[in-house]
C-alpha cells in the first residue's frame, strides 16, 4: 500500500510529458523514399496520443505540433528547393519516428481508367506495351519515386491508403502506370529534379466515381450520373446467374477443345459508385502538396447515356480536385481518348467534350488519335502518350519553349466557291505546317441546318482547311475525327495530330 501511494504521488508530481508516450503514426503516403513537393510549404501530418506535444525535424528546420482531442496533428515546413536525400524525424513525449531517403522535387498525381493504369508489363493476354522488356530492364532511375495505390472504393472519404513509396527499379516499374512512368522519366531528365509519381487508377471506371459527393450532390447538371448509376444497378440483378451461365459455356468449349466464347465485360460494381473512388483513392492525398495532375479516362463515359454530360462532368472533376487540394488552379494535363472501334458509343462526343474542357485555366490535352488501335482499346504505344503529356508540362509548367499543342479548332467560316456552291473554311490554333503526310483527308464531315453530317472533301490551305460536299450546297456545321476510328490524321509541323471537334454550339443535340 505504501508503494502504491508513493507511485501515485510521484505520478502527480511528474510533468505530463514524462508519463504520456505519444503513439505517433504517419499516413502511408509519408514514408521512406517519398518525394516532398519543392518550392511550396511542406505539409506533415498524422495521428498520435491526444494532447501529445511533438517536434518535426527536417533539413535544419524544427517545427512544433500538438495532437488534438482525437489525436490528429499537423505541421507545416517552409518551402525547400529540390534536393536530397534527407531524413525527417518526429520527437516529443517519448516519440522517435524517422523517415529516410526523402527527396524534394515535383509530385505528379496520375489517375483515370485502364489506359492510365496499364503498366509497363502490359495486361497479360489483353494488351502488350511496345518494347516492354526493354523498357522494364532500363527502369532504374534514382530520381524517380513511385507510389502505386491499391484499388479502393468507399462510401466516405478516407484519410489514408495502404501503400507506401518505393524506389523506381525494374521490379517496381513493371507494375506501374506506363504513361505516368514515361512522363516522369522525361520530366526528371529535362528539368533535372526528383519526380514523385502517384498511380491511383482503376480500369473500366466512369468519371462519376472519381468526383467527390460535395460536387456531385450540389451540381444539378450532374444528376444524370445518379440516373446512370441506377440503370447500372438494375443490370446487376441477374448478374450472378449470367456469370454462371457464361462459365458453363466456357466449360463446354474447353471439354470440346474449342476456343472460349466471347462474353461481355462485367465491371466491379463498387468501382461504379458515384464518388466511391474519390473517397477511397483521391481524398487521402488531398492534404498533400503536389505539382499537378495527369488524367487519362473517358472510354467508359462514351455510352449514349453518359457522353452527353461528360463536358460538364469532366470540368467539374477538375474544379473539384483543385478545391479539395486547396492549392489553387493546379496544372491538369489529360489525354484525349484514342481511336477504337466501338460501334454504338459516342467516342467523338467525348473527345470533343475533352477538347472544350481546355477552356479551364492551366489545362492541356495530349491528342492520341494517331496511336490508337481499332481492335484493342489499350494502344501499345504509351511512350508517345507520356511524351506528349511531358511536352505540355514542359511548356505550361516549366516554361520551356517547346511545341506542345495539337491543332485546335478556332472557328469555321463559310465562303462562296467559283462554281457557286458554299464551302466551310476551318481555322485552327497551333496549325503551323499543316499536313497529312501524303494521306487523303477523310475525317471531315459537314452538315446543313438539319445537322445530318455526311463525309466531305477537304484540302489544306495554309493554316486552314477548306471543306465541302456535293450533296450539301449550303453547309452550316463541320466536324473532324468524329468516328470512333480515325485512319487519316491532320498534323502540325511539330508532328502533333489535330483534335476531334465539331463547330456545333455546345451542348450539341
C-alpha positions as CSV (number, residue, x, y, z in Angstrom):
1,X,0.0,0.0,0.0
2,X,2.9,2.4,0.9
3,X,4.5,1.7,-2.5
4,X,1.2,2.3,-4.4
5,X,0.8,5.7,-2.6
6,X,4.4,6.6,-3.4
7,X,3.9,5.8,-7.1
8,X,0.7,7.8,-7.2
9,X,2.4,10.8,-5.5
10,X,5.3,10.6,-8.0
11,X,2.9,10.4,-10.9
12,X,1.2,13.6,-9.7
13,X,4.4,15.4,-9.3
14,X,6.0,14.4,-12.6
15,X,5.2,16.6,-15.7
16,X,2.6,15.2,-18.0
17,X,5.2,14.8,-20.8
18,X,7.0,12.3,-18.7
19,X,4.0,9.9,-18.3
20,X,2.5,10.5,-21.8
21,X,4.0,8.5,-24.5
22,X,3.0,9.6,-27.9
23,X,1.9,6.8,-30.2
24,X,2.9,8.6,-33.5
25,X,1.6,7.3,-36.8
26,X,2.1,8.9,-40.2
27,X,-0.1,8.3,-43.3
28,X,1.4,5.8,-45.7
29,X,2.0,8.4,-48.3
30,X,4.6,9.9,-46.0
31,X,7.1,7.1,-45.9
32,X,10.7,6.3,-46.7
33,X,11.7,7.1,-50.3
34,X,8.9,9.8,-50.5
35,X,9.2,12.9,-52.7
36,X,8.1,16.1,-51.0
37,X,6.9,19.0,-53.2
38,X,9.5,21.6,-53.7
39,X,9.0,25.4,-53.6
40,X,5.8,25.1,-51.6
41,X,5.0,24.8,-47.9
42,X,5.5,21.1,-46.9
43,X,2.6,19.6,-45.0
44,X,3.5,16.9,-42.5
45,X,0.6,15.3,-40.6
46,X,-0.5,12.2,-38.8
47,X,-2.0,10.9,-35.6
48,X,-0.8,10.5,-32.0
49,X,-2.0,10.2,-28.5
50,X,-4.4,13.0,-27.9
51,X,-2.6,16.1,-26.5
52,X,0.9,14.9,-27.4
53,X,3.5,17.6,-27.9
54,X,5.7,16.8,-30.9
55,X,8.5,18.3,-32.9
56,X,9.2,17.8,-36.6
57,X,12.9,18.0,-37.7
58,X,13.8,18.3,-41.4
59,X,16.8,19.7,-43.2
60,X,17.6,22.2,-40.5
61,X,14.0,23.1,-39.8
62,X,12.3,22.5,-36.4
63,X,8.6,22.9,-36.2
64,X,6.3,22.1,-33.2
65,X,3.0,20.3,-33.4
66,X,0.3,19.2,-30.9
67,X,-2.2,16.4,-31.3
68,X,-5.8,17.4,-30.9
69,X,-8.5,15.8,-28.8
70,X,-8.9,13.0,-31.4
71,X,-5.2,12.6,-32.0
72,X,-4.8,14.4,-35.3
73,X,-1.8,16.7,-35.7
74,X,-0.4,18.9,-38.4
75,X,2.9,20.7,-39.1
76,X,4.0,22.9,-41.9
77,X,7.6,23.2,-43.0
78,X,8.9,26.2,-45.0
79,X,9.4,25.6,-48.7
80,X,12.5,23.8,-49.8
81,X,14.4,23.7,-53.1
82,X,14.9,20.4,-55.0
83,X,17.4,18.2,-53.3
84,X,18.1,15.3,-51.0
85,X,18.2,12.6,-49.8
86,X,17.1,13.9,-46.4
87,X,15.7,12.4,-43.2
88,X,12.6,13.6,-41.3
89,X,12.3,12.9,-37.6
90,X,9.4,13.4,-35.2
91,X,10.2,13.6,-31.5
92,X,8.5,14.6,-28.3
93,X,6.6,12.8,-25.5
94,X,8.7,9.7,-26.0
95,X,8.2,9.7,-29.8
96,X,11.1,8.8,-32.1
97,X,9.9,8.3,-35.7
98,X,12.3,8.7,-38.6
99,X,11.7,8.7,-42.3
100,X,14.8,8.3,-44.5
101,X,15.8,8.8,-48.1
102,X,13.4,11.6,-48.8
103,X,13.8,13.8,-51.9
104,X,12.4,17.2,-52.5
105,X,11.2,17.6,-56.1
106,X,7.9,17.6,-58.1
107,X,5.0,15.3,-57.3
108,X,2.6,14.4,-60.1
109,X,-0.7,12.6,-59.4
110,X,-1.8,10.2,-62.2
111,X,-5.4,8.9,-62.3
112,X,-8.1,7.5,-64.6
113,X,-9.0,4.2,-66.0
114,X,-7.2,1.3,-67.8
115,X,-5.2,3.3,-70.3
116,X,-3.6,5.2,-67.5
117,X,-3.5,2.1,-65.3
118,X,-1.8,-0.1,-68.0
119,X,1.6,-1.0,-66.6
120,X,5.0,-1.4,-68.3
121,X,4.4,-5.2,-68.3
122,X,1.0,-4.6,-70.0
123,X,-2.1,-6.6,-69.4
124,X,-1.1,-10.2,-70.0
125,X,-3.4,-11.8,-72.5
126,X,-5.1,-8.5,-73.3
127,X,-2.6,-5.7,-74.1
128,X,1.1,-5.6,-74.7
129,X,3.3,-2.4,-74.3
130,X,5.6,-1.5,-77.1
131,X,9.2,-2.6,-76.2
132,X,8.0,-3.7,-72.8
133,X,11.0,-5.9,-72.0
134,X,13.5,-3.2,-73.0
135,X,11.7,-0.5,-71.0
136,X,11.4,-2.6,-67.9
137,X,15.1,-3.6,-68.0
138,X,16.1,0.1,-68.2
139,X,13.7,1.3,-65.4
140,X,16.3,2.1,-62.8
141,X,16.0,5.8,-62.0
142,X,17.3,7.1,-58.7
143,X,15.5,10.5,-59.2
144,X,12.1,8.8,-59.8
145,X,10.0,7.5,-56.9
146,X,6.7,5.6,-57.3
147,X,3.6,5.2,-55.2
148,X,1.2,2.6,-56.6
149,X,-2.2,2.9,-54.9
150,X,-4.4,-0.2,-54.3
151,X,-7.9,-0.2,-55.7
152,X,-10.3,1.0,-53.0
153,X,-13.9,2.3,-53.1
154,X,-15.6,3.8,-50.1
155,X,-18.8,5.4,-49.1
156,X,-17.0,8.2,-47.2
157,X,-13.7,10.0,-47.7
158,X,-10.7,8.0,-46.3
159,X,-7.7,9.6,-44.6
160,X,-5.0,7.0,-45.6
161,X,-4.1,4.4,-48.1
162,X,-2.3,1.1,-47.6
163,X,0.7,1.7,-49.9
164,X,4.0,3.5,-49.4
165,X,6.6,5.0,-51.7
166,X,9.2,2.8,-53.5
167,X,12.3,3.3,-55.5
168,X,12.0,3.1,-59.2
169,X,13.5,-0.2,-60.3
170,X,12.7,-2.7,-63.0
171,X,10.7,-4.7,-60.3
172,X,8.6,-1.7,-59.1
173,X,8.2,0.0,-62.5
174,X,6.9,-3.2,-64.2
175,X,3.6,-2.9,-62.4
176,X,3.4,0.9,-62.5
177,X,1.4,3.1,-65.0
178,X,3.4,3.2,-68.2
179,X,2.0,6.6,-69.2
180,X,2.9,8.2,-65.8
181,X,6.3,6.5,-65.9
182,X,7.3,7.8,-69.3
183,X,6.0,11.3,-68.4
184,X,8.0,11.3,-65.1
185,X,11.1,9.9,-66.8
186,X,11.2,12.8,-69.3
187,X,10.4,15.5,-66.7
188,X,13.1,14.2,-64.3
189,X,15.6,14.3,-67.2
190,X,14.6,17.6,-68.8
191,X,14.2,19.5,-65.5
192,X,17.0,17.7,-63.6
193,X,14.8,17.4,-60.5
194,X,13.5,14.4,-58.5
195,X,10.0,13.4,-59.5
196,X,7.4,11.5,-57.4
197,X,4.7,9.7,-59.3
198,X,1.4,8.6,-57.7
199,X,-0.5,5.9,-59.7
200,X,-4.1,6.0,-58.4
201,X,-6.1,4.2,-61.2
202,X,-8.8,1.7,-61.8
203,X,-9.7,0.3,-65.2
204,X,-13.2,0.5,-66.7
205,X,-14.4,3.2,-64.3
206,X,-16.6,6.2,-65.1
207,X,-15.5,9.7,-64.2
208,X,-18.6,9.9,-61.9
209,X,-16.8,7.6,-59.5
210,X,-13.8,10.0,-59.3
211,X,-15.7,13.1,-58.3
212,X,-16.5,14.0,-54.7
213,X,-20.0,13.9,-53.4
214,X,-19.5,17.5,-52.4
215,X,-19.6,18.3,-56.2
216,X,-21.9,15.5,-57.5
217,X,-24.6,16.3,-54.8
218,X,-24.6,20.1,-55.4
219,X,-24.5,20.4,-59.2
220,X,-27.9,20.0,-60.8
221,X,-26.4,19.3,-64.2
222,X,-24.7,16.2,-62.8
223,X,-27.9,14.4,-61.8
224,X,-27.6,12.1,-64.9
225,X,-24.7,10.5,-63.1
226,X,-27.1,9.1,-60.5
227,X,-29.6,8.1,-63.2
228,X,-26.7,6.1,-64.9
229,X,-25.8,4.5,-61.7
230,X,-29.5,3.5,-61.2
231,X,-29.6,1.8,-64.6
232,X,-26.3,0.1,-63.9
233,X,-27.6,-1.2,-60.5
234,X,-30.7,-2.6,-62.2
235,X,-28.5,-4.5,-64.6
236,X,-26.8,-6.3,-61.6
237,X,-29.9,-8.1,-60.6
238,X,-29.3,-11.1,-62.8
239,X,-25.6,-10.7,-63.0
240,X,-24.6,-13.8,-60.9
241,X,-26.8,-16.1,-63.0
242,X,-25.4,-14.6,-66.2
243,X,-21.8,-15.2,-65.0
244,X,-22.7,-18.7,-64.0
245,X,-24.1,-19.3,-67.5
246,X,-21.0,-17.9,-69.2
247,X,-18.8,-20.1,-67.0
248,X,-20.9,-23.2,-68.1
249,X,-20.4,-22.2,-71.7
250,X,-16.6,-21.9,-71.2
251,X,-16.6,-25.4,-69.6
252,X,-18.4,-26.9,-72.6
253,X,-16.0,-25.2,-75.0
254,X,-12.9,-26.5,-73.1
255,X,-14.3,-30.0,-73.0
256,X,-14.8,-29.9,-76.7
257,X,-11.3,-28.5,-77.3
258,X,-12.8,-25.3,-78.9
259,X,-11.9,-21.7,-78.3
260,X,-13.7,-20.0,-75.4
261,X,-16.7,-17.9,-76.5
262,X,-16.6,-14.1,-76.1
263,X,-18.5,-12.7,-73.2
264,X,-19.4,-9.1,-72.3
265,X,-17.1,-7.4,-69.8
266,X,-18.5,-7.1,-66.3
267,X,-17.2,-4.2,-64.2
268,X,-16.7,-4.3,-60.5
269,X,-19.9,-2.9,-59.0
270,X,-18.2,-1.0,-56.3
271,X,-16.0,0.9,-58.8
272,X,-19.1,2.4,-60.4
273,X,-20.4,4.0,-57.2
274,X,-20.6,7.8,-57.6
275,X,-17.8,9.4,-55.6
276,X,-16.6,5.9,-54.4
277,X,-13.2,6.1,-56.0
278,X,-12.7,9.7,-55.0
279,X,-13.4,8.7,-51.4
280,X,-11.0,5.8,-51.4
281,X,-8.2,6.8,-53.8
282,X,-8.2,10.6,-54.1
283,X,-9.3,12.0,-50.7
284,X,-6.4,10.5,-48.7
285,X,-4.0,12.7,-50.8
286,X,-5.8,16.0,-50.5
287,X,-3.7,17.2,-47.6
288,X,-0.6,16.7,-49.7
289,X,1.3,19.4,-51.7
290,X,1.7,18.3,-55.3
291,X,2.8,19.8,-58.7
292,X,-0.2,18.8,-60.7
293,X,-2.5,16.1,-62.1
294,X,-2.3,13.6,-65.0
295,X,-5.6,12.1,-66.3
296,X,-6.5,9.5,-68.9
297,X,-10.1,8.5,-68.9
298,X,-13.3,8.8,-70.9
299,X,-13.8,5.5,-72.6
300,X,-16.3,4.3,-70.0
301,X,-18.2,7.6,-70.3
302,X,-18.8,7.1,-74.1
303,X,-22.1,5.2,-73.7
304,X,-25.1,7.1,-75.0
305,X,-26.4,7.9,-71.6
306,X,-23.1,9.2,-70.3
307,X,-21.4,11.0,-73.2
308,X,-23.9,14.0,-73.3
309,X,-22.9,15.2,-69.9
310,X,-19.2,14.4,-70.0
311,X,-18.2,18.0,-70.7
312,X,-19.9,19.2,-67.5
313,X,-18.7,16.2,-65.5
314,X,-15.1,16.4,-66.6
315,X,-14.8,20.2,-66.0
316,X,-16.5,19.6,-62.6
317,X,-14.0,16.9,-61.7
318,X,-11.1,19.3,-62.4
319,X,-12.6,22.1,-60.3
320,X,-13.5,19.6,-57.6
321,X,-9.9,18.2,-57.2
322,X,-8.4,21.7,-57.2
323,X,-10.8,22.7,-54.5
324,X,-10.1,19.6,-52.4
325,X,-6.3,20.0,-52.6
326,X,-6.6,23.8,-51.9
327,X,-3.5,24.7,-53.9
328,X,-5.1,27.0,-56.5
329,X,-5.5,26.1,-60.2
330,X,-3.1,23.2,-60.2
331,X,-2.0,22.1,-63.6
332,X,-4.3,19.4,-65.0
333,X,-2.9,17.6,-68.0
334,X,-5.1,15.0,-69.7
335,X,-5.2,12.6,-72.6
336,X,-7.9,12.7,-75.2
337,X,-9.3,9.2,-75.7
338,X,-7.8,7.5,-78.8
339,X,-9.2,5.6,-81.8
340,X,-11.0,2.4,-81.2
341,X,-13.8,0.5,-83.0
342,X,-16.7,0.9,-80.6
343,X,-19.9,0.9,-82.5
344,X,-22.9,2.2,-80.7
345,X,-21.0,4.6,-78.5
346,X,-20.2,8.3,-78.7
347,X,-16.4,8.5,-78.8
348,X,-16.5,11.6,-80.9
349,X,-18.7,13.4,-78.5
350,X,-16.4,12.5,-75.5
351,X,-13.3,13.6,-77.4
352,X,-14.9,16.9,-78.3
353,X,-16.0,17.4,-74.7
354,X,-12.4,16.9,-73.6
355,X,-11.3,19.5,-76.2
356,X,-13.8,22.0,-74.8
357,X,-12.5,21.5,-71.3
358,X,-9.4,23.3,-72.4
359,X,-11.4,26.5,-71.6
360,X,-10.4,25.9,-68.0
361,X,-7.2,27.7,-66.9
362,X,-4.0,25.6,-66.5
363,X,-5.2,22.6,-68.6
364,X,-3.5,20.9,-71.5
365,X,-4.5,17.9,-73.7
366,X,-2.5,15.2,-75.4
367,X,-4.2,14.1,-78.6
368,X,-3.7,10.4,-79.4
369,X,-5.9,9.7,-82.4
370,X,-2.9,8.6,-84.4
371,X,-1.6,6.0,-81.9
372,X,-4.9,4.2,-81.4
373,X,-5.7,0.6,-82.5
374,X,-9.1,-0.2,-83.9
375,X,-9.2,-3.7,-82.4
376,X,-7.8,-3.0,-78.9
377,X,-8.9,-0.3,-76.5
378,X,-5.4,-0.3,-75.0
379,X,-2.9,1.0,-77.6
380,X,0.6,-0.4,-77.1
381,X,2.4,3.0,-77.7
382,X,2.3,4.6,-74.3
383,X,5.7,6.2,-74.9
384,X,4.2,8.7,-77.3
385,X,1.3,9.4,-74.9
386,X,3.7,10.1,-72.0
387,X,5.9,12.2,-74.2
388,X,3.0,14.4,-75.3
389,X,1.9,15.0,-71.7
390,X,5.5,15.8,-70.8
391,X,5.7,18.4,-73.7
392,X,2.6,20.1,-72.2
393,X,4.2,20.2,-68.8
394,X,7.5,21.4,-70.1
395,X,5.8,24.3,-71.8
396,X,2.9,25.2,-69.4
397,X,4.5,24.3,-66.0
398,X,8.3,24.5,-66.6
399,X,8.2,27.4,-69.1
400,X,10.2,25.7,-71.8
401,X,9.9,27.0,-75.4
402,X,8.7,23.7,-76.9
403,X,5.8,23.0,-79.2
404,X,3.3,21.1,-77.2
405,X,-0.3,21.7,-78.6
406,X,-2.1,19.9,-81.4
407,X,-4.1,21.9,-84.0
408,X,-7.2,23.0,-82.2
409,X,-10.4,24.2,-83.8
410,X,-10.8,28.0,-83.5
411,X,-13.7,28.8,-85.8
412,X,-15.5,28.0,-89.1
413,X,-16.5,30.4,-91.8
414,X,-18.4,30.0,-95.0
415,X,-17.3,31.2,-98.4
416,X,-18.6,31.1,-101.9
417,X,-16.8,28.9,-104.4
418,X,-16.2,29.6,-108.1
419,X,-18.9,27.1,-109.0
420,X,-21.5,28.9,-106.9
421,X,-21.5,26.4,-104.0
422,X,-20.5,27.1,-100.5
423,X,-17.6,25.7,-98.6
424,X,-16.6,25.9,-95.0
425,X,-13.1,27.1,-94.1
426,X,-11.8,25.8,-90.8
427,X,-9.4,27.9,-88.8
428,X,-7.1,26.4,-86.2
429,X,-4.7,27.4,-83.4
430,X,-1.3,25.7,-83.4
431,X,-1.6,25.0,-87.1
432,X,1.8,25.8,-88.5
433,X,2.8,23.4,-91.2
434,X,-0.5,21.5,-91.5
435,X,0.0,18.2,-93.3
436,X,-1.4,14.7,-93.7
437,X,1.9,13.2,-94.7
438,X,0.6,12.4,-98.1
439,X,-2.5,10.6,-96.9
440,X,-6.1,11.6,-98.0
441,X,-8.0,13.8,-95.7
442,X,-11.1,11.7,-95.0
443,X,-12.1,12.5,-91.4
444,X,-14.0,15.7,-92.2
445,X,-17.8,15.8,-92.3
446,X,-20.3,18.7,-93.0
447,X,-24.0,19.2,-92.4
448,X,-26.7,21.7,-93.1
449,X,-29.2,23.2,-90.6
450,X,-30.6,19.6,-90.0
451,X,-27.2,18.5,-88.6
452,X,-27.2,15.4,-90.8
453,X,-23.4,15.0,-91.3
454,X,-22.0,13.4,-94.5
455,X,-18.4,12.7,-95.5
456,X,-16.7,15.7,-97.1
457,X,-13.8,16.6,-99.3
458,X,-11.1,18.7,-97.7
459,X,-7.9,20.4,-98.8
460,X,-5.2,22.2,-96.7
461,X,-4.9,25.9,-97.5
462,X,-2.0,27.3,-95.4
463,X,-3.1,27.0,-91.7
464,X,-6.7,26.4,-92.6
465,X,-8.7,23.5,-94.2
466,X,-11.4,24.1,-96.8
467,X,-14.2,21.6,-96.6
468,X,-17.1,20.9,-99.0
469,X,-19.5,18.2,-100.1
470,X,-21.5,18.0,-103.3
471,X,-24.7,16.9,-101.5
472,X,-24.6,19.9,-99.1
473,X,-24.7,23.1,-101.2
474,X,-25.2,25.3,-98.1
475,X,-23.2,23.8,-95.2
476,X,-23.6,25.2,-91.7
477,X,-21.6,22.8,-89.5
478,X,-18.3,21.0,-89.8
479,X,-16.7,18.4,-87.7
480,X,-13.5,16.3,-87.7
481,X,-12.5,12.9,-86.3
482,X,-16.0,12.2,-85.1
483,X,-15.9,8.5,-86.0
484,X,-14.6,6.1,-83.4
485,X,-11.6,5.1,-85.5
486,X,-9.7,7.9,-87.3
487,X,-7.5,6.4,-90.0
488,X,-6.2,9.6,-91.6
489,X,-4.9,12.3,-89.3
490,X,-4.1,16.0,-89.8
491,X,-0.8,17.1,-88.2
492,X,1.1,20.3,-87.5
493,X,4.8,20.8,-88.1
494,X,5.6,19.5,-84.6
495,X,4.1,16.2,-85.5
496,X,1.1,16.6,-83.2
497,X,-2.3,15.4,-84.6
498,X,-5.4,17.6,-84.7
499,X,-8.1,17.1,-82.2
500,X,-11.6,15.9,-82.8
501,X,-14.1,18.8,-82.9
502,X,-17.5,20.0,-84.1
503,X,-18.5,23.5,-84.9
504,X,-21.9,22.9,-83.5
505,X,-22.8,25.0,-80.4
506,X,-22.5,23.1,-77.1
507,X,-24.2,21.2,-75.9
508,X,-24.9,19.6,-79.3
509,X,-28.2,17.8,-79.7
